[in-house]
Amino acid sequence: MKCILQIALLMAIAAITGSAASVTSKDIVKSFTDKHVQAFNHLVVDKNTGRVYIGAVNRLYQLSPDLDLVVEAVTGPKMDSEDCSVVECTTSTNTKLTDNVNKALVIDYTTTRLIACGTLSQGICTVRPLHNISEWVHEIREAVVANNASASTVAFIAPGPPNPPVSQVMYVGVTFTLGSPYRSEVPAVSSRSLEKEKMFSIAQTAVTTGTRMFVNSLARERYPITYVYGFASEGFSYFLTTQMKSTTSNQYISKLVRVCHDDENYYSYTEIPIDCISEAQGGRKYNLVQAGYVGKAGSDLASDLGITAQDDVLFAVFSESDPDIASKPSNLSALCVYSLKAIRRKFMQNIKHCFSGKGQRGLDFISPSHQCVPTGHLKQLVYKTPTESEQDLRNRIINSCDMIKNTLGRYPPEAKDLILQAFEDDPTTITRKVAADLGLSPWKD
C-alpha cells in the first residue's frame, strides 16, 4: 500500500454538515508518494521557509514547498522489546525487529530544529536541523512518547518554566500503555525542557511535585486517556482528550485539560468537559472529539461568537460513540466552534464554584474526590469590564493564574485538589452547538 500527500486547490468548502466539496484530479496541483509506507503519521510546515516535514513508520521526509523530496531519513526498523529500558536491552531480553512509528513531529523555531519522536526505546526523541534532517541526529535517551502504534501522543511547544514567556518547553500528553515495566515512569501530561543540558527532561521537578501529572497506579490500567490535540493561548496550555466519564463509568466524554504556563508544580492543572450538541437534530450530542485546530476567526464568525477577529477560536470535530463500543467513534460527525475567551471564562467559573464550596474536588483517577470546601481565596472572575482594555484583561488572566498557584501553595494538599475539577452538570460544561445549527461557515473570510 502506498501513501499519497496531495496539494489541492479548492474553490469552495461547504459547511461540515452540508454537501462536501469534491476534489477531482484537476484540482490536484502536486502530490508526493512513497510506496514503502502505509500511512503518514504527522506533517508540519515550516512557517518561515514553507518546507514540509513528514513523520511516518520507519521514515522521516523533508520536502520542498512544492512537495519535491529533498531528504529521506530511515528511522527503523530496529531490534527492540517492550522489556528494554530507554538506555539499553540486556542480553537476556528477547528482542525482535520492530517498526519505529512516528508519534510526534514538532518544529522548534527558537533553535531551527525538528523534533521527531518514535515508539522505539520506550518512546525517545531525536533532534535534527531543519535545513537537512539527515545531516546530523541528536538522540536523547529519555522516554517521552507512547511506545506502541495505537496509543496516543500529542506534543507542542509553548512558553513554560522556568521563565515564561522567554523560556519554551514541549508539552506532551501520552496514553498509558501496558506490557512494559518502565511505562509507569512516563507522566500522562508533562512539560519537557528544551534546554541543551536537560533536553526532554521534566522542565521543573521537586520532591513530590513538578511540571508533570500522573494517572494513579490504581486507575491507569483501566482508565485510558486519549490525547487528540494540544495548543497554547493567553498564558495557558491546553489538551483536548477523550476519556471515561469516571473510573466506574462506561460512558465516554471529551475534556479540555489546562495548565498555566508559569506553573512549576502543575497546581493549576484543571479539566472540564467539552460538549458538541446539535439542536437541529433534537439535542444529539457528539461526545468524542477527533481533531482540533486553534486559529483566528473571520469577521462574520467573530461577530457570531461575540469576539473580535484577533481573538483565538477553537475548531473541533466530534463524533458520536459507536453503539456497540463506547470508546470507538461512529461515522456521524460534526464541527463545533468555541471562543477561547468563553473557554477561559468557563474554567474560572468552575474554579470559583469549588472555592465557593459547590461541587466535587479531585479527579478520581488522580486523587480521591471530595466535596468542595469554601475557602474565600478566589474572589475575582476574569471578565472584561466595559472600561477594561484587552491588555488589562490579559494581565488579569495571568494574575489569576498566580492567585490560584499562591493559594494552592499556602493551603496544600486540600487546596491542590480544589483545582482538579471535573464538573459534569450543564452550568460547568463547555457546550457549543454544531456549526450548521448556528448558520456559521467557519472558513468564511
Residue pairs with C-beta under 8 A, 6 or more apart in sequence:
1 38
2 33
2 34
2 35
2 36
2 37
3 33
3 34
3 37
3 38
3 39
3 40
3 56
4 31
4 32
4 33
5 31
5 32
5 33
5 40
5 43
5 52
5 54
5 63
5 67
6 28
6 30
6 31
6 32
7 28
7 29
7 30
7 31
7 67
8 23
8 27
8 28
8 29
9 27
9 29
10 21
10 23
10 27
11 21
12 21
13 21
13 443
14 20
14 21
15 335
15 435
15 436
15 440
15 441
15 442
16 317
16 333
16 334
16 335
16 434
16 435
16 436
17 334
17 335
17 434
17 435
17 436
18 436
30 66
30 67
31 67
32 54
32 61
32 63
32 67
32 68
32 69
34 56
34 59
34 61
36 59
37 56
37 57
37 58
37 59
38 57
39 56
39 57
40 54
40 55
40 56
41 55
41 56
41 57
41 101
41 102
41 103
41 105
42 54
42 55
42 102
42 104
42 105
43 52
43 53
43 54
43 55
43 105
44 52
44 53
44 105
44 106
44 107
44 114
45 51
45 52
45 53
46 52
46 53
46 107
46 130
47 109
48 109
49 65
49 130
50 64
50 65
51 62
51 63
51 64
51 65
51 70
51 130
52 61
52 62
52 63
52 64
52 65
52 67
53 60
53 61
53 62
53 63
53 105
53 107
53 114
53 130
53 133
54 60
54 61
54 63
54 105
55 102
55 104
55 105
55 116
55 118
56 102
57 76
57 99
57 100
57 101
57 102
57 149
58 74
58 75
58 76
58 77
58 99
58 100
59 72
59 73
59 74
59 75
60 72
60 73
60 75
60 102
60 105
60 116
60 128
60 133
61 69
61 71
61 72
61 73
62 69
62 70
62 71
62 72
62 73
62 132
62 133
63 69
63 70
64 70
70 132
71 132
71 133
71 134
72 134
73 128
73 133
73 134
73 137
75 100
75 102
75 116
75 118
75 120
75 126
76 98
76 99
76 100
76 118
76 120
77 97
77 98
77 99
77 100
78 97
78 98
78 100
78 120
79 89
79 95
79 96
79 97
79 98
80 89
80 95
80 96
80 98
80 120
80 121
81 89
81 93
81 94
81 95
81 96
81 98
82 147
82 148
82 179
82 180
83 89
83 93
83 94
83 180
83 181
84 90
84 93
84 95
84 121
84 122
85 122
85 182
86 121
86 122
86 124
86 141
86 142
86 143
86 182
87 141
89 95
98 119
98 120
99 119
99 149
100 118
100 119
100 120
101 118
101 119
101 148
101 149
102 116
102 117
102 118
103 117
103 118
103 119
103 123
103 145
103 146
103 153
104 115
104 116
104 117
104 125
104 144
104 145
104 153
104 154
104 155
104 172
105 114
105 115
105 116
105 117
106 114
106 115
106 155
106 156
106 157
106 170
107 113
107 114
107 115
107 130
107 157
108 114
108 115
108 127
108 157
108 168
108 194
109 157
110 168
110 194
111 194
112 129
112 130
112 131
113 127
113 128
113 129
113 130
114 127
114 128
114 129
114 130
114 133
115 125
115 126
115 127
115 155
115 170
116 125
116 126
116 128
116 133
117 123
117 124
117 125
117 126
117 144
117 145
117 153
117 155
118 124
118 125
118 145
119 145
119 146
119 147
119 148
119 149
120 147
121 141
121 143
122 143
122 147
122 180
122 182
122 183
122 186
123 143
123 144
123 145
123 146
123 147
123 153
123 174
123 186
124 139
124 140
124 141
124 142
124 143
124 144
125 139
125 140
125 142
125 144
125 145
125 200
126 137
126 138
126 139
126 140
127 137
127 138
127 140
127 199
128 134
128 135
128 136
128 137
128 138
129 135
129 136
138 199
140 199
140 200
142 192
142 199
142 200
142 201
143 182
143 183
143 185
143 186
144 155
144 172
144 174
144 186
144 192
144 200
145 153
145 155
145 172
145 174
146 152
146 153
146 174
146 175
146 177
147 177
147 180
147 183
148 177
151 174
151 175
151 176
151 177
152 173
152 174
152 175
152 226
152 227
152 228
153 172
153 173
153 174
153 175
153 227
154 172
154 173
154 227
154 228
154 229
154 230
154 239
155 170
155 171
155 172
155 173
155 230
156 170
156 171
156 230
156 231
156 232
156 237
157 168
157 169
157 170
157 171
157 194
158 168
158 169
158 171
158 231
158 232
158 237
158 261
159 165
159 166
159 167
159 168
159 169
159 232
159 261
159 262
160 167
160 168
160 169
160 171
160 191
160 203
160 211
160 237
160 261
160 262
161 167
161 169
161 191
161 203
161 204
161 211
161 262
161 263
161 264
162 203
162 204
162 264
164 261
164 262
165 261
168 194
169 191
169 192
169 193
169 194
169 203
169 211
170 191
170 192
170 194
170 200
171 189
171 190
171 191
171 192
171 230
171 232
171 237
171 239
171 259
172 187
172 189
172 190
172 191
172 192
173 188
173 189
173 225
173 227
173 230
173 239
173 241
173 257
174 186
174 187
174 188
174 189
174 227
175 188
175 224
175 225
175 226
175 227
176 183
176 186
176 188
176 215
176 220
176 221
176 224
176 225
177 183
178 221
184 217
184 220
187 202
187 212
187 213
187 214
188 213
188 214
188 215
188 220
188 225
189 212
189 213
189 239
189 257
189 259
189 266
189 269
190 202
190 203
190 211
190 212
190 213
191 202
191 203
191 204
191 211
191 212
191 237
191 259
192 200
192 201
192 202
192 203
193 199
193 200
193 201
193 202
193 203
194 200
202 210
202 211
202 212
203 210
203 211
203 264
204 210
204 211
204 264
204 265
205 211
205 212
206 264
206 265
209 264
209 265
209 266
209 267
210 264
210 265
210 266
211 263
211 264
211 265
211 266
212 266
213 266
213 269
213 366
214 220
214 366
215 223
215 225
215 365
215 366
216 365
216 366
216 367
219 247
219 364
219 365
219 366
220 365
222 247
223 243
223 244
223 247
223 365
224 243
224 244
224 327
225 241
225 242
225 243
226 241
226 242
226 243
226 327
227 239
227 240
227 241
228 239
228 240
228 241
228 242
228 289
228 290
228 291
228 292
229 239
229 240
229 289
229 291
229 292
229 293
229 316
230 237
230 238
230 239
230 240
231 237
231 238
231 292
231 294
231 314
232 238
232 261
233 294
233 312
233 340
234 312
234 340
234 344
234 394
234 397
235 260
235 261
235 262
235 394
235 397
235 398
235 401
236 258
236 259
236 260
236 261
236 344
236 401
237 258
237 259
237 261
238 256
238 257
238 258
239 256
239 257
240 254
240 255
240 256
240 257
240 274
240 289
240 292
240 316
241 254
241 255
241 256
241 257
241 271
241 289
242 252
242 253
242 254
242 255
242 288
242 289
242 327
243 252
243 253
243 255
244 250
244 251
244 252
244 253
245 251
245 252
245 253
245 424
246 364
246 422
247 364
247 365
250 326
251 326
252 287
252 288
252 321
252 326
252 327
253 273
253 287
254 273
254 274
254 275
254 276
254 287
254 288
254 289
254 318
255 271
255 272
255 273
255 274
255 422
256 271
256 272
256 273
256 274
256 343
256 430
257 269
257 270
257 271
258 268
258 269
258 270
258 271
258 347
259 266
259 268
259 269
259 270
260 268
260 401
260 404
260 405
261 401
262 398
262 401
262 402
262 405
263 269
263 401
263 405
265 405
265 408
265 409
267 404
267 405
267 408
267 409
267 416
267 419
268 401
268 404
268 405
268 408
268 419
269 419
269 420
270 347
270 350
270 351
270 419
270 420
270 421
271 363
271 420
271 421
271 422
272 346
272 347
272 350
272 421
272 422
272 423
272 428
272 429
272 430
273 422
273 423
273 424
273 429
273 430
274 289
274 316
274 338
274 429
274 430
274 431
275 285
275 287
275 429
275 430
275 431
275 432
276 285
276 286
276 287
276 289
276 316
276 318
276 334
276 336
276 432
276 434
277 283
277 284
277 285
277 286
277 431
277 432
277 433
277 434
278 284
278 285
278 286
278 334
278 433
278 434
278 436
278 437
279 433
279 437
280 434
280 436
280 437
284 320
285 320
286 318
286 319
286 320
286 332
286 333
286 334
286 336
286 434
287 318
287 320
287 321
288 318
288 319
288 320
288 321
288 327
288 329
289 316
289 317
289 318
290 317
290 318
290 319
290 329
290 333
291 316
291 317
292 314
292 315
292 316
292 317
293 314
293 315
293 316
294 312
294 313
294 314
294 315
294 340
295 312
295 313
295 315
296 309
296 310
296 311
296 312
296 313
297 305
297 307
297 309
297 311
297 313
297 337
297 339
297 442
298 309
298 442
298 443
298 444
298 445
299 309
299 445
300 440
300 441
300 444
300 445
301 313
301 337
301 440
301 441
301 442
301 444
302 308
302 309
302 311
302 313
304 438
304 439
304 440
305 313
305 337
305 339
305 342
306 339
307 313
307 339
307 341
311 339
311 340
311 341
312 339
312 340
312 341
313 337
313 338
313 339
313 340
314 337
314 338
314 339
314 340
314 343
315 335
315 336
315 337
315 442
316 335
316 336
316 337
316 338
317 333
317 334
317 335
318 333
318 334
318 335
318 336
319 329
319 330
319 331
319 332
319 333
320 329
320 330
320 332
320 333
321 327
321 328
321 329
321 330
322 328
322 329
322 330
323 330
334 434
334 435
334 436
335 434
335 435
335 442
336 432
336 433
336 434
336 435
337 432
337 435
337 438
337 440
337 442
338 430
338 432
342 430
343 430
344 382
344 397
345 381
345 382
345 383
346 428
346 429
346 430
348 381
348 382
348 400
349 381
349 427
349 428
350 359
350 421
350 423
350 428
351 378
351 404
351 418
351 419
351 421
352 378
352 381
353 359
353 372
353 423
353 428
354 361
354 372
354 418
354 419
354 421
355 372
355 374
355 375
355 376
355 377
355 378
355 418
356 372
356 374
357 371
357 372
357 373
357 374
358 372
359 372
359 421
359 423
359 428
360 369
360 370
360 371
360 372
360 422
360 423
361 369
361 370
361 371
361 372
361 373
361 417
361 418
361 420
361 421
362 368
362 369
362 370
362 417
362 420
363 369
363 420
363 421
363 422
366 420
367 417
367 420
370 417
372 418
373 414
373 418
375 407
375 411
375 415
375 418
377 403
377 407
377 411
377 415
378 403
378 404
378 407
380 396
380 400
380 403
382 393
382 396
382 397
382 400
384 390
384 393
388 396
404 419
407 415
408 415
408 416
408 418
408 419
421 428
423 429
435 441
435 442
